[in-house]
Amino acid sequence: MTSAPEPTVVERDPVAVMLRRIPDELPVMQRTWAEVESAVGLRGRRFFGAFDEAANEYLVCVETKPGDDPAAFDLEAGELPGGRFARLRLRGEPPAVYEQIGPGFAQLMGAFPHDASRVQIEHYRRFDEIDLLLPIA
């Protein structure tokens, strides 16, 4: 039996992304993820999800590569903020690993005072590994 992952504190640089803003609703999120992944392709891409607490919206994001035109993918240009984050690394097979996201952020929020002025980030490192990043002061 493996122990629960322990959070760490990390410094991150801002990341230029192409994004689509959507309501924070699971069916819309699932559909939009499939649309964005299909439009830009998976190979060589870094994907992020971000929750904007103030706007109550979810952002489906893909890191911008040189030559990318966000409008060609029906996306907008944006940036994920840098700074200090509490990080919790989740590992597991999809779709079960996705069910750990909500409880993981709850764990981070219980352990760290978060900065609500910056978005909460899901960094999809691999199909079976997700970093949850809670902005902290």
C-alpha positions as CSV (number, residue, x, y, z in Angstrom):
1,M,0.0,0.0,0.0
2,T,1.4,3.4,-0.9
3,S,1.1,6.4,1.3
4,A,-0.8,9.6,0.4
5,P,1.3,12.1,-1.5
6,E,2.8,14.9,0.5
7,P,2.5,18.5,-0.7
8,T,5.6,20.6,-1.5
9,V,6.1,24.3,-2.2
10,V,7.5,25.2,-5.6
11,E,8.3,28.4,-7.5
12,R,6.9,28.5,-11.1
13,D,7.5,30.8,-14.0
14,P,4.6,32.2,-16.0
15,V,3.5,30.0,-18.9
16,A,2.2,31.4,-22.2
17,V,-0.9,29.4,-23.2
18,M,-3.8,29.2,-25.6
19,L,-7.0,28.7,-23.7
20,R,-10.8,28.3,-23.8
21,R,-12.9,29.7,-20.9
22,I,-15.9,27.6,-19.9
23,P,-18.3,27.2,-17.0
24,D,-17.0,25.1,-14.1
25,E,-19.3,22.2,-15.0
26,L,-18.1,18.6,-15.6
27,P,-20.0,17.8,-18.8
28,V,-18.8,21.0,-20.4
29,M,-15.2,20.4,-19.2
30,Q,-15.1,16.9,-20.6
31,R,-16.4,18.0,-24.0
32,T,-14.1,21.0,-24.2
33,W,-11.0,19.0,-23.3
34,A,-11.8,16.6,-26.1
35,E,-12.3,19.5,-28.6
36,V,-9.1,21.3,-27.6
37,E,-7.0,18.1,-27.6
38,S,-8.4,17.3,-31.1
39,A,-7.7,20.8,-32.4
40,V,-4.1,21.1,-31.3
41,G,-3.0,17.5,-31.1
42,L,-1.4,15.7,-28.2
43,R,2.1,15.1,-29.4
44,G,4.7,17.5,-27.9
45,R,2.0,19.6,-26.1
46,R,1.8,20.5,-22.4
47,F,-1.8,20.8,-21.1
48,F,-3.1,22.6,-18.1
49,G,-6.5,23.2,-16.5
50,A,-7.0,26.3,-14.4
51,F,-9.8,27.4,-12.1
52,D,-10.4,31.1,-11.7
53,E,-12.1,31.4,-8.4
54,A,-13.1,35.1,-8.8
55,A,-14.8,34.5,-12.2
56,N,-16.0,31.0,-11.3
57,E,-14.8,29.7,-14.6
58,Y,-12.5,26.9,-15.8
59,L,-9.8,27.4,-18.4
60,V,-8.7,24.5,-20.7
61,C,-5.1,25.5,-21.6
62,V,-2.3,24.3,-23.8
63,E,1.2,25.8,-23.7
64,T,1.9,28.0,-26.7
65,K,4.6,26.9,-29.2
66,P,6.4,29.2,-31.6
67,G,4.2,29.8,-34.6
68,D,0.9,28.9,-32.9
69,D,-2.1,31.0,-33.8
70,P,-4.7,30.7,-31.0
71,A,-7.5,32.0,-33.3
72,A,-6.7,29.1,-35.8
73,F,-7.6,26.7,-33.0
74,D,-10.6,28.8,-31.8
75,L,-8.7,29.6,-28.6
76,E,-7.5,32.9,-27.0
77,A,-4.0,33.8,-26.0
78,G,-3.3,34.0,-22.2
79,E,-0.8,33.3,-19.5
80,L,-0.8,31.2,-16.4
81,P,0.8,33.1,-13.6
82,G,4.0,32.2,-11.9
83,G,5.0,32.5,-8.3
84,R,4.8,30.3,-5.2
85,F,2.5,27.3,-5.3
86,A,1.7,24.4,-3.0
87,R,2.0,21.3,-5.2
88,L,0.4,17.9,-4.8
89,R,1.4,15.3,-7.4
90,L,-1.4,12.8,-8.2
91,R,-0.6,9.5,-9.8
92,G,-3.1,6.9,-11.1
93,E,-4.9,5.6,-14.1
94,P,-7.5,7.8,-15.8
95,P,-10.3,8.3,-15.2
96,A,-9.8,7.4,-11.5
97,V,-6.9,9.9,-11.1
98,Y,-9.3,12.7,-12.1
99,E,-11.5,11.9,-9.2
100,Q,-8.6,12.8,-6.9
101,I,-8.4,16.4,-8.1
102,G,-11.2,17.9,-5.9
103,P,-10.0,16.1,-2.7
104,G,-6.4,17.0,-3.6
105,F,-7.2,20.8,-3.8
106,A,-9.2,20.5,-0.6
107,Q,-6.1,19.0,1.1
108,L,-3.9,21.8,-0.2
109,M,-6.4,24.5,0.9
110,G,-6.5,22.9,4.4
111,A,-2.7,23.1,4.7
112,F,-1.8,26.4,3.0
113,P,-3.3,29.9,3.0
114,H,-4.0,30.4,-0.7
115,D,-3.9,33.4,-2.9
116,A,-7.3,33.8,-4.5
117,S,-6.1,36.4,-6.9
118,R,-4.3,33.7,-9.0
119,V,-5.8,30.7,-10.7
120,Q,-5.5,27.1,-9.3
121,I,-3.7,25.0,-11.8
122,E,-3.8,21.4,-12.9
123,H,-0.6,20.5,-14.8
124,Y,-1.2,17.3,-16.8
125,R,2.4,16.0,-16.9
126,R,1.5,12.6,-18.3
127,F,-1.8,10.6,-18.8
128,D,-1.3,9.2,-15.3
129,E,0.3,12.1,-13.5
130,I,-1.2,15.4,-12.6
131,D,0.4,18.2,-10.5
132,L,-2.2,20.2,-8.5
133,L,-0.9,23.8,-8.0
134,L,-2.5,26.0,-5.4
135,P,-1.2,29.6,-5.4
136,I,0.1,30.8,-2.1
137,A,1.4,34.1,-0.9
